[in-house]
């Protein structure tokens, strides 16, 4: 199914934020979105529960994208989480998430985190998941079609990207 106009527009907006010079990698795009919103977005790897690829945590003062450690297609997951953010998909309140999963039910998490969204796409995902997937696919496709000196999506390794 082709991506909706809403998704197509969001991908274009993100690509428009790309630095005008130098290579455009996914982490650079995340940085550009962060600058644009005037709100930091941190990238980090983490040992997430099995089957989870990525998680978006929304704190009062910043957003954090956690990517499952050792994930081979991390760029796809990062683009997916970015999709949730730019498409305005709210995560579920952490208190509710904590009630559903005792793993995250520490008072520290509940105190500092406003929302989180966790997931790995399955074929029958909710609408927001499908939208984030469409966003990720289109963003990666269009990144790959930038002039080769500007697209570094395949050259950037996870370690470099996450510093
Ligand atoms: Zn998702």
Backbone and ligand atoms as CSV (ligand in chain L), in Angstrom:
chain,resi,resn,atom,element,x,y,z
A,1,UNK,N,N,0.852,-1.193,0.000
A,1,UNK,CA,C,0.000,0.000,0.000
A,1,UNK,C,C,0.890,1.247,0.000
A,2,UNK,N,N,0.629,2.181,-0.907
A,2,UNK,CA,C,1.485,3.381,-0.929
A,2,UNK,C,C,1.288,4.209,0.336
A,3,UNK,N,N,2.321,4.934,0.698
A,3,UNK,CA,C,2.252,5.758,1.897
A,3,UNK,C,C,1.206,6.863,1.710
A,4,UNK,N,N,0.553,7.207,2.784
A,4,UNK,CA,C,-0.457,8.257,2.719
A,4,UNK,C,C,0.213,9.606,2.461
A,5,UNK,N,N,-0.597,10.569,2.071
A,5,UNK,CA,C,-0.041,11.904,1.802
A,5,UNK,C,C,0.544,12.512,3.067
A,6,UNK,N,N,-0.060,12.181,4.194
A,6,UNK,CA,C,0.439,12.689,5.466
A,6,UNK,C,C,1.870,12.206,5.715
A,7,UNK,N,N,2.090,10.926,5.424
A,7,UNK,CA,C,3.411,10.339,5.615
A,7,UNK,C,C,4.403,10.920,4.611
A,8,UNK,N,N,3.965,11.012,3.345
A,8,UNK,CA,C,4.832,11.547,2.298
A,8,UNK,C,C,5.273,12.975,2.642
A,9,UNK,N,N,4.314,13.751,3.145
A,9,UNK,CA,C,4.621,15.130,3.502
A,9,UNK,C,C,5.617,15.172,4.664
A,10,UNK,N,N,5.420,14.303,5.642
A,10,UNK,CA,C,6.315,14.287,6.809
A,10,UNK,C,C,7.737,13.915,6.388
A,11,UNK,N,N,7.864,12.962,5.471
A,11,UNK,CA,C,9.197,12.567,4.999
A,11,UNK,C,C,9.858,13.748,4.288
A,12,UNK,N,N,9.104,14.443,3.451
A,12,UNK,CA,C,9.656,15.598,2.740
A,12,UNK,C,C,10.092,16.680,3.713
A,13,UNK,N,N,9.293,16.894,4.737
A,13,UNK,CA,C,9.640,17.924,5.719
A,13,UNK,C,C,10.940,17.590,6.432
A,14,UNK,N,N,11.097,16.321,6.778
A,14,UNK,CA,C,12.326,15.912,7.467
A,14,UNK,C,C,13.529,16.061,6.530
A,15,UNK,N,N,13.369,15.643,5.279
A,15,UNK,CA,C,14.485,15.756,4.338
A,15,UNK,C,C,14.832,17.220,4.072
A,16,UNK,N,N,13.824,18.093,4.125
A,16,UNK,CA,C,14.079,19.525,3.945
A,16,UNK,C,C,14.928,20.094,5.079
A,17,UNK,N,N,14.865,19.455,6.227
A,17,UNK,CA,C,15.639,19.941,7.372
A,17,UNK,C,C,17.092,19.491,7.295
A,18,UNK,N,N,17.404,18.607,6.365
A,18,UNK,CA,C,18.759,18.059,6.268
A,18,UNK,C,C,19.765,19.179,6.062
A,19,UNK,N,N,20.952,19.014,6.619
A,19,UNK,CA,C,21.995,20.009,6.381
A,19,UNK,C,C,22.222,20.162,4.880
A,20,UNK,N,N,22.474,21.386,4.454
A,20,UNK,CA,C,22.638,21.639,3.014
A,20,UNK,C,C,23.980,21.147,2.486
A,21,UNK,N,N,24.940,20.984,3.364
A,21,UNK,CA,C,26.251,20.515,2.934
A,21,UNK,C,C,26.607,19.237,3.676
A,22,UNK,N,N,27.508,18.502,3.049
A,22,UNK,CA,C,28.011,17.302,3.709
A,22,UNK,C,C,27.044,16.145,3.564
A,23,UNK,N,N,27.425,15.033,4.133
A,23,UNK,CA,C,26.624,13.838,3.968
A,23,UNK,C,C,25.382,13.886,4.851
A,24,UNK,N,N,24.360,13.233,4.380
A,24,UNK,CA,C,23.101,13.180,5.120
A,24,UNK,C,C,22.875,11.741,5.559
A,25,UNK,N,N,23.091,11.514,6.823
A,25,UNK,CA,C,22.834,10.185,7.360
A,25,UNK,C,C,21.590,10.276,8.237
A,26,UNK,N,N,21.077,9.150,8.587
A,26,UNK,CA,C,19.892,9.131,9.437
A,26,UNK,C,C,20.135,9.835,10.778
A,27,UNK,N,N,21.251,9.543,11.444
A,27,UNK,CA,C,21.510,10.275,12.703
A,27,UNK,C,C,21.595,11.784,12.494
A,28,UNK,N,N,22.142,12.222,11.349
A,28,UNK,CA,C,22.198,13.663,11.082
A,28,UNK,C,C,20.792,14.219,10.928
A,29,UNK,N,N,19.914,13.453,10.312
A,29,UNK,CA,C,18.533,13.894,10.150
A,29,UNK,C,C,17.835,14.012,11.503
A,30,UNK,N,N,18.099,13.047,12.364
A,30,UNK,CA,C,17.502,13.088,13.704
A,30,UNK,C,C,17.967,14.358,14.425
A,31,UNK,N,N,19.246,14.665,14.249
A,31,UNK,CA,C,19.805,15.869,14.845
A,31,UNK,C,C,19.113,17.119,14.287
A,32,UNK,N,N,18.879,17.109,12.985
A,32,UNK,CA,C,18.224,18.256,12.345
A,32,UNK,C,C,16.800,18.430,12.865
A,33,UNK,N,N,16.099,17.330,13.058
A,33,UNK,CA,C,14.733,17.402,13.586
A,33,UNK,C,C,14.769,17.947,15.014
A,34,UNK,N,N,15.749,17.478,15.766
A,34,UNK,CA,C,15.923,17.932,17.130
A,34,UNK,C,C,16.158,19.448,17.178
A,35,UNK,N,N,17.036,19.951,16.308
A,35,UNK,CA,C,17.295,21.393,16.244
A,35,UNK,C,C,16.030,22.149,15.866
A,36,UNK,N,N,15.315,21.588,14.919
A,36,UNK,CA,C,14.105,22.230,14.433
A,36,UNK,C,C,13.051,22.359,15.528
A,37,UNK,N,N,12.970,21.359,16.387
A,37,UNK,CA,C,11.958,21.378,17.455
A,37,UNK,C,C,12.475,22.094,18.686
A,38,UNK,N,N,13.785,22.383,18.680
A,38,UNK,CA,C,14.396,23.010,19.824
A,38,UNK,C,C,14.251,22.146,21.074
A,39,UNK,N,N,14.409,20.881,20.872
A,39,UNK,CA,C,14.257,19.925,21.963
A,39,UNK,C,C,15.182,18.748,21.659
A,40,UNK,N,N,16.083,18.436,22.578
A,40,UNK,CA,C,17.071,17.396,22.277
A,40,UNK,C,C,16.463,16.021,22.026
A,41,UNK,N,N,17.051,15.313,21.083
A,41,UNK,CA,C,16.710,13.905,20.856
A,41,UNK,C,C,18.006,13.123,21.060
A,42,UNK,N,N,18.001,12.222,21.993
A,42,UNK,CA,C,19.188,11.410,22.238
A,42,UNK,C,C,19.023,10.045,21.598
A,43,UNK,N,N,20.136,9.533,21.067
A,43,UNK,CA,C,20.132,8.186,20.502
A,43,UNK,C,C,20.966,7.305,21.404
A,44,UNK,N,N,20.467,6.153,21.700
A,44,UNK,CA,C,21.254,5.250,22.510
A,44,UNK,C,C,20.863,3.811,22.222
A,45,UNK,N,N,21.790,2.910,22.481
A,45,UNK,CA,C,21.441,1.495,22.367
A,45,UNK,C,C,21.114,0.997,23.772
A,46,UNK,N,N,20.313,-0.024,23.846
A,46,UNK,CA,C,19.923,-0.541,25.153
A,46,UNK,C,C,19.554,-2.003,25.028
A,47,UNK,N,N,19.584,-2.673,26.129
A,47,UNK,CA,C,19.100,-4.051,26.152
A,47,UNK,C,C,17.606,-3.994,26.439
A,48,UNK,N,N,16.833,-3.987,25.394
A,48,UNK,CA,C,15.380,-3.918,25.530
A,48,UNK,C,C,14.836,-5.335,25.670
A,49,UNK,N,N,13.588,-5.441,26.100
A,49,UNK,CA,C,13.007,-6.789,26.216
A,49,UNK,C,C,13.074,-7.522,24.876
A,50,UNK,N,N,13.177,-8.855,24.907
A,50,UNK,CA,C,13.273,-9.629,23.665
A,50,UNK,C,C,12.116,-9.311,22.714
A,51,UNK,N,N,12.422,-9.203,21.439
A,51,UNK,CA,C,11.378,-8.940,20.460
A,51,UNK,C,C,11.109,-7.466,20.231
A,52,UNK,N,N,11.688,-6.620,21.072
A,52,UNK,CA,C,11.503,-5.180,20.914
A,52,UNK,C,C,12.690,-4.626,20.137
A,53,UNK,N,N,12.395,-3.838,19.089
A,53,UNK,CA,C,13.474,-3.269,18.273
A,53,UNK,C,C,13.890,-1.901,18.790
A,54,UNK,N,N,12.899,-1.112,19.133
A,54,UNK,CA,C,13.197,0.249,19.534
A,54,UNK,C,C,12.151,0.794,20.474
A,55,UNK,N,N,12.503,1.882,21.101
A,55,UNK,CA,C,11.573,2.504,22.029
A,55,UNK,C,C,11.804,4.010,22.011
A,56,UNK,N,N,10.710,4.740,22.072
A,56,UNK,CA,C,10.783,6.201,22.117
A,56,UNK,C,C,10.328,6.607,23.499
A,57,UNK,N,N,11.224,7.244,24.239
A,57,UNK,CA,C,10.856,7.718,25.570
A,57,UNK,C,C,10.787,9.234,25.559
A,58,UNK,N,N,9.692,9.727,26.059
A,58,UNK,CA,C,9.505,11.172,26.111
A,58,UNK,C,C,9.645,11.657,27.544
A,59,UNK,N,N,10.679,12.448,27.763
A,59,UNK,CA,C,10.870,13.047,29.074
A,59,UNK,C,C,10.394,14.490,29.016
A,60,UNK,N,N,10.382,15.121,30.171
A,60,UNK,CA,C,9.899,16.502,30.210
A,60,UNK,C,C,10.736,17.412,29.310
A,61,UNK,N,N,12.033,17.173,29.259
A,61,UNK,CA,C,12.901,18.105,28.550
A,61,UNK,C,C,13.572,17.531,27.310
A,62,UNK,N,N,13.335,16.259,26.996
A,62,UNK,CA,C,14.002,15.689,25.832
A,62,UNK,C,C,13.320,14.395,25.406
A,63,UNK,N,N,13.684,13.950,24.236
A,63,UNK,CA,C,13.210,12.654,23.756
A,63,UNK,C,C,14.404,11.722,23.646
A,64,UNK,N,N,14.180,10.452,23.857
A,64,UNK,CA,C,15.261,9.472,23.739
A,64,UNK,C,C,14.783,8.326,22.856
A,65,UNK,N,N,15.586,8.005,21.844
A,65,UNK,CA,C,15.317,6.827,21.033
A,65,UNK,C,C,16.272,5.736,21.490
A,66,UNK,N,N,15.720,4.667,21.966
A,66,UNK,CA,C,16.550,3.527,22.348
A,66,UNK,C,C,16.437,2.476,21.261
A,67,UNK,N,N,17.582,1.978,20.840
A,67,UNK,CA,C,17.611,0.944,19.815
A,67,UNK,C,C,18.180,-0.317,20.450
A,68,UNK,N,N,17.526,-1.408,20.184
A,68,UNK,CA,C,17.978,-2.698,20.739
A,68,UNK,C,C,19.449,-2.924,20.385
A,69,UNK,N,N,20.245,-3.266,21.371
A,69,UNK,CA,C,21.664,-3.502,21.146
A,69,UNK,C,C,21.856,-4.663,20.161
A,70,UNK,N,N,22.759,-4.463,19.205
A,70,UNK,CA,C,23.076,-5.536,18.271
A,70,UNK,C,C,22.063,-5.724,17.153
A,71,UNK,N,N,21.107,-4.807,17.061
A,71,UNK,CA,C,20.081,-4.945,16.023
A,71,UNK,C,C,20.700,-4.699,14.652
A,72,UNK,N,N,20.540,-5.622,13.693
A,72,UNK,CA,C,21.169,-5.411,12.391
A,72,UNK,C,C,20.537,-4.277,11.584
A,73,UNK,N,N,19.238,-4.154,11.605
A,73,UNK,CA,C,18.569,-3.125,10.805
A,73,UNK,C,C,18.225,-1.921,11.674
A,74,UNK,N,N,19.229,-1.438,12.400
A,74,UNK,CA,C,18.953,-0.349,13.337
A,74,UNK,C,C,18.489,0.914,12.644
A,75,UNK,N,N,18.943,1.141,11.391
A,75,UNK,CA,C,18.549,2.371,10.706
A,75,UNK,C,C,17.045,2.383,10.444
A,76,UNK,N,N,16.523,1.214,10.140
A,76,UNK,CA,C,15.088,1.102,9.909
A,76,UNK,C,C,14.313,1.398,11.193
A,77,UNK,N,N,14.801,0.876,12.298
A,77,UNK,CA,C,14.137,1.115,13.577
A,77,UNK,C,C,14.234,2.582,13.983
A,78,UNK,N,N,15.401,3.158,13.750
A,78,UNK,CA,C,15.565,4.569,14.080
A,78,UNK,C,C,14.607,5.424,13.248
A,79,UNK,N,N,14.502,5.118,11.959
A,79,UNK,CA,C,13.595,5.862,11.090
A,79,UNK,C,C,12.146,5.663,11.546
A,80,UNK,N,N,11.833,4.483,12.002
A,80,UNK,CA,C,10.491,4.169,12.496
A,80,UNK,C,C,10.161,5.023,13.730
A,81,UNK,N,N,11.087,5.067,14.664
A,81,UNK,CA,C,10.847,5.862,15.872
A,81,UNK,C,C,10.742,7.350,15.529
A,82,UNK,N,N,11.587,7.790,14.607
A,82,UNK,CA,C,11.520,9.180,14.156
A,82,UNK,C,C,10.157,9.459,13.534
A,83,UNK,N,N,9.655,8.485,12.821
A,83,UNK,CA,C,8.329,8.613,12.217
A,83,UNK,C,C,7.262,8.851,13.269
A,84,UNK,N,N,7.306,8.088,14.333
A,84,UNK,CA,C,6.331,8.299,15.412
A,84,UNK,C,C,6.406,9.737,15.918
A,85,UNK,N,N,7.641,10.193,16.088
A,85,UNK,CA,C,7.823,11.529,16.652
A,85,UNK,C,C,7.292,12.611,15.717
A,86,UNK,N,N,7.719,12.592,14.441
A,86,UNK,CA,C,7.300,13.668,13.553
A,86,UNK,C,C,5.825,13.559,13.167
A,87,UNK,N,N,5.268,12.370,13.250
A,87,UNK,CA,C,3.851,12.209,12.921
A,87,UNK,C,C,2.964,12.480,14.141
A,88,UNK,N,N,3.622,12.790,15.258
A,88,UNK,CA,C,2.853,13.168,16.442
A,88,UNK,C,C,2.121,12.018,17.105
A,89,UNK,N,N,2.704,10.824,17.010
A,89,UNK,CA,C,2.088,9.685,17.703
A,89,UNK,C,C,2.499,9.727,19.163
A,90,UNK,N,N,1.588,10.002,19.999
A,90,UNK,CA,C,1.901,10.001,21.419
A,90,UNK,C,C,2.196,8.582,21.869
A,91,UNK,N,N,3.136,8.453,22.750
A,91,UNK,CA,C,3.351,7.147,23.344
A,91,UNK,C,C,2.283,6.920,24.400
A,92,UNK,N,N,2.308,5.775,25.044
A,92,UNK,CA,C,1.344,5.572,26.113
A,92,UNK,C,C,1.957,6.065,27.409
A,93,UNK,N,N,1.141,6.655,28.257
A,93,UNK,CA,C,1.665,7.158,29.519
A,93,UNK,C,C,2.407,6.051,30.254
A,94,UNK,N,N,3.520,6.443,30.845
A,94,UNK,CA,C,4.377,5.440,31.458
A,94,UNK,C,C,3.716,4.703,32.605
A,95,UNK,N,N,2.869,5.401,33.322
A,95,UNK,CA,C,2.214,4.722,34.433
A,95,UNK,C,C,1.388,3.551,33.910
A,96,UNK,N,N,0.744,3.798,32.773
A,96,UNK,CA,C,-0.052,2.730,32.168
A,96,UNK,C,C,0.860,1.613,31.656
A,97,UNK,N,N,1.975,2.011,31.038
A,97,UNK,CA,C,2.921,1.009,30.534
A,97,UNK,C,C,3.452,0.182,31.696
A,98,UNK,N,N,3.688,0.835,32.796
A,98,UNK,CA,C,4.230,0.140,33.952
A,98,UNK,C,C,3.241,-0.882,34.480
A,99,UNK,N,N,1.986,-0.525,34.414
A,99,UNK,CA,C,0.973,-1.458,34.899
A,99,UNK,C,C,0.889,-2.680,33.988
A,100,UNK,N,N,1.186,-2.431,32.707
A,100,UNK,CA,C,1.113,-3.535,31.755
A,100,UNK,C,C,2.375,-4.379,31.747
A,101,UNK,N,N,3.469,-3.813,32.148
A,101,UNK,CA,C,4.724,-4.552,32.159
A,101,UNK,C,C,5.481,-4.236,33.435
A,102,UNK,N,N,5.544,-5.177,34.316
A,102,UNK,CA,C,6.202,-4.912,35.586
A,102,UNK,C,C,7.693,-4.623,35.401
A,103,UNK,N,N,8.215,-4.959,34.201
A,103,UNK,CA,C,9.639,-4.721,33.952
A,103,UNK,C,C,10.025,-3.254,34.053
A,104,UNK,N,N,9.115,-2.373,33.664
A,104,UNK,CA,C,9.469,-0.957,33.677
A,104,UNK,C,C,8.869,-0.225,34.868
A,105,UNK,N,N,8.360,-0.962,35.812
A,105,UNK,CA,C,7.634,-0.329,36.912
A,105,UNK,C,C,8.546,0.184,38.024
A,106,UNK,N,N,9.589,0.853,37.653
A,106,UNK,CA,C,10.391,1.446,38.715
A,106,UNK,C,C,9.922,2.881,38.909
A,107,UNK,N,N,9.969,3.329,40.137
A,107,UNK,CA,C,9.448,4.667,40.424
A,107,UNK,C,C,10.274,5.716,39.692
A,108,UNK,N,N,11.536,5.393,39.427
A,108,UNK,CA,C,12.383,6.349,38.732
A,108,UNK,C,C,11.850,6.616,37.331
A,109,UNK,N,N,11.517,5.557,36.627
A,109,UNK,CA,C,10.977,5.720,35.279
A,109,UNK,C,C,9.674,6.487,35.310
A,110,UNK,N,N,8.827,6.130,36.226
A,110,UNK,CA,C,7.529,6.780,36.289
A,110,UNK,C,C,7.695,8.266,36.597
A,111,UNK,N,N,8.684,8.577,37.417
A,111,UNK,CA,C,8.891,9.969,37.800
A,111,UNK,C,C,9.420,10.848,36.695
A,112,UNK,N,N,10.249,10.291,35.820
A,112,UNK,CA,C,10.926,11.157,34.862
A,112,UNK,C,C,10.423,11.045,33.440
A,113,UNK,N,N,9.728,10.014,33.149
A,113,UNK,CA,C,9.334,9.794,31.775
A,113,UNK,C,C,7.848,10.052,31.612
A,114,UNK,N,N,7.518,10.807,30.595
A,114,UNK,CA,C,6.113,11.124,30.400
A,114,UNK,C,C,5.387,10.043,29.612
A,115,UNK,N,N,6.010,9.684,28.522
A,115,UNK,CA,C,5.389,8.716,27.625
A,115,UNK,C,C,6.446,7.798,27.055
A,116,UNK,N,N,6.044,6.660,26.635
A,116,UNK,CA,C,6.957,5.817,25.891
A,116,UNK,C,C,6.173,5.054,24.840
A,117,UNK,N,N,6.889,4.672,23.833
A,117,UNK,CA,C,6.292,3.868,22.777
A,117,UNK,C,C,7.305,2.791,22.464
A,118,UNK,N,N,6.858,1.591,22.487
A,118,UNK,CA,C,7.754,0.462,22.319
A,118,UNK,C,C,7.234,-0.384,21.185
A,119,UNK,N,N,8.132,-0.933,20.432
A,119,UNK,CA,C,7.578,-1.867,19.481
A,119,UNK,C,C,8.494,-2.407,18.444
A,120,UNK,N,N,7.982,-3.333,17.765
A,120,UNK,CA,C,8.608,-3.967,16.635
A,120,UNK,C,C,7.391,-4.256,15.767
A,121,UNK,N,N,7.498,-3.944,14.499
A,121,UNK,CA,C,6.301,-4.072,13.676
A,121,UNK,C,C,5.923,-5.513,13.380
A,122,UNK,N,N,4.688,-5.768,13.522
A,122,UNK,CA,C,4.148,-7.025,13.032
A,122,UNK,C,C,3.259,-6.684,11.857
A,123,UNK,N,N,2.773,-7.695,11.159
A,123,UNK,CA,C,1.942,-7.427,9.985
A,123,UNK,C,C,0.605,-6.765,10.335
A,124,UNK,N,N,0.134,-6.962,11.527
A,124,UNK,CA,C,-1.182,-6.405,11.849
A,124,UNK,C,C,-1.074,-5.311,12.901
A,125,UNK,N,N,-0.109,-4.430,12.708
A,125,UNK,CA,C,0.090,-3.366,13.681
A,125,UNK,C,C,-1.061,-2.385,13.693
A,126,UNK,N,N,-1.148,-1.622,14.742
A,126,UNK,CA,C,-2.160,-0.576,14.810
A,126,UNK,C,C,-1.831,0.471,13.746
A,127,UNK,N,N,-2.747,1.370,13.492
A,127,UNK,CA,C,-2.556,2.378,12.451
A,127,UNK,C,C,-1.275,3.182,12.629
A,128,UNK,N,N,-1.000,3.586,13.856
A,128,UNK,CA,C,0.190,4.399,14.106
A,128,UNK,C,C,1.443,3.614,13.752
A,129,UNK,N,N,1.426,2.320,14.033
A,129,UNK,CA,C,2.586,1.495,13.700
A,129,UNK,C,C,2.764,1.404,12.198
A,130,UNK,N,N,1.665,1.246,11.486
A,130,UNK,CA,C,1.742,1.164,10.031
A,130,UNK,C,C,2.247,2.476,9.452
A,131,UNK,N,N,1.793,3.568,10.017
A,131,UNK,CA,C,2.212,4.878,9.528
A,131,UNK,C,C,3.708,5.066,9.754
A,132,UNK,N,N,4.187,4.660,10.916
A,132,UNK,CA,C,5.617,4.797,11.225
A,132,UNK,C,C,6.440,3.907,10.298
A,133,UNK,N,N,5.918,2.734,9.987
A,133,UNK,CA,C,6.611,1.841,9.053
A,133,UNK,C,C,6.680,2.457,7.661
A,134,UNK,N,N,5.566,3.019,7.212
A,134,UNK,CA,C,5.542,3.659,5.895
A,134,UNK,C,C,6.537,4.814,5.857
A,135,UNK,N,N,6.550,5.562,6.946
A,135,UNK,CA,C,7.478,6.686,7.050
A,135,UNK,C,C,8.917,6.185,6.931
A,136,UNK,N,N,9.249,5.146,7.694
A,136,UNK,CA,C,10.613,4.609,7.708
A,136,UNK,C,C,11.021,4.120,6.320
A,137,UNK,N,N,10.132,3.391,5.675
A,137,UNK,CA,C,10.449,2.839,4.361
A,137,UNK,C,C,10.699,3.956,3.354
A,138,UNK,N,N,9.832,4.960,3.383
A,138,UNK,CA,C,9.952,6.046,2.414
A,138,UNK,C,C,11.180,6.914,2.700
A,139,UNK,N,N,11.427,7.179,3.964
A,139,UNK,CA,C,12.586,8.005,4.322
A,139,UNK,C,C,13.878,7.319,3.893
A,140,UNK,N,N,13.991,6.045,4.161
A,140,UNK,CA,C,15.205,5.317,3.811
A,140,UNK,C,C,15.355,5.216,2.288
A,141,UNK,N,N,14.250,5.023,1.626
A,141,UNK,CA,C,14.278,4.979,0.158
A,141,UNK,C,C,14.783,6.312,-0.396
A,142,UNK,N,N,14.206,7.391,0.121
A,142,UNK,CA,C,14.590,8.694,-0.430
A,142,UNK,C,C,16.003,9.097,-0.024
A,143,UNK,N,N,16.439,8.676,1.147
A,143,UNK,CA,C,17.828,8.929,1.555
A,143,UNK,C,C,18.786,8.221,0.602
A,144,UNK,N,N,18.420,7.014,0.230
A,144,UNK,CA,C,19.261,6.222,-0.654
A,144,UNK,C,C,19.335,6.792,-2.055
A,145,UNK,N,N,18.391,7.655,-2.395
A,145,UNK,CA,C,18.385,8.238,-3.737
A,145,UNK,C,C,19.018,9.621,-3.785
A,146,UNK,N,N,19.512,10.100,-2.649
A,146,UNK,CA,C,20.246,11.362,-2.669
A,146,UNK,C,C,21.529,11.123,-3.456
A,147,UNK,N,N,22.116,12.192,-3.999
A,147,UNK,CA,C,23.404,12.006,-4.686
A,147,UNK,C,C,24.371,11.262,-3.769
A,148,UNK,N,N,25.147,10.357,-4.333
A,148,UNK,CA,C,25.910,9.421,-3.512
A,148,UNK,C,C,26.877,10.104,-2.546
A,149,UNK,N,N,27.332,11.308,-2.876
A,149,UNK,CA,C,28.254,11.947,-1.948
A,149,UNK,C,C,27.521,12.528,-0.733
A,150,UNK,N,N,26.197,12.543,-0.798
A,150,UNK,CA,C,25.448,13.112,0.318
A,150,UNK,C,C,24.747,12.051,1.153
A,151,UNK,N,N,24.589,10.884,0.594
A,151,UNK,CA,C,23.891,9.854,1.341
A,151,UNK,C,C,24.882,8.890,1.948
A,152,UNK,N,N,24.817,8.733,3.230
A,152,UNK,CA,C,25.790,7.852,3.871
A,152,UNK,C,C,25.088,6.773,4.655
A,153,UNK,N,N,23.866,6.512,4.257
A,153,UNK,CA,C,23.066,5.605,5.072
A,153,UNK,C,C,23.721,4.232,5.215
A,154,UNK,N,N,24.403,3.779,4.187
A,154,UNK,CA,C,25.018,2.457,4.300
A,154,UNK,C,C,26.410,2.505,4.925
A,155,UNK,N,N,27.057,3.684,4.819
A,155,UNK,CA,C,28.419,3.747,5.331
A,155,UNK,C,C,28.491,3.937,6.854
A,156,UNK,N,N,27.486,4.568,7.410
A,156,UNK,CA,C,27.558,4.872,8.833
A,156,UNK,C,C,27.333,3.604,9.636
A,157,UNK,N,N,28.258,3.308,10.482
A,157,UNK,CA,C,28.086,2.139,11.322
A,157,UNK,C,C,27.456,2.549,12.645
A,158,UNK,N,N,26.840,1.594,13.255
A,158,UNK,CA,C,26.095,1.863,14.480
A,158,UNK,C,C,26.969,2.564,15.518
A,159,UNK,N,N,28.162,2.054,15.730
A,159,UNK,CA,C,29.044,2.626,16.751
A,159,UNK,C,C,29.343,4.097,16.492
A,160,UNK,N,N,29.573,4.439,15.223
A,160,UNK,CA,C,29.852,5.827,14.879
A,160,UNK,C,C,28.616,6.678,15.100
A,161,UNK,N,N,27.487,6.135,14.697
A,161,UNK,CA,C,26.248,6.903,14.788
A,161,UNK,C,C,25.888,7.226,16.234
A,162,UNK,N,N,26.130,6.314,17.114
A,162,UNK,CA,C,25.684,6.505,18.485
A,162,UNK,C,C,26.787,7.028,19.383
A,163,UNK,N,N,27.955,7.236,18.763
A,163,UNK,CA,C,29.101,7.800,19.504
A,163,UNK,C,C,29.329,7.098,20.811
L,1,ZN,ZN,ZN,6.349,1.737,16.422
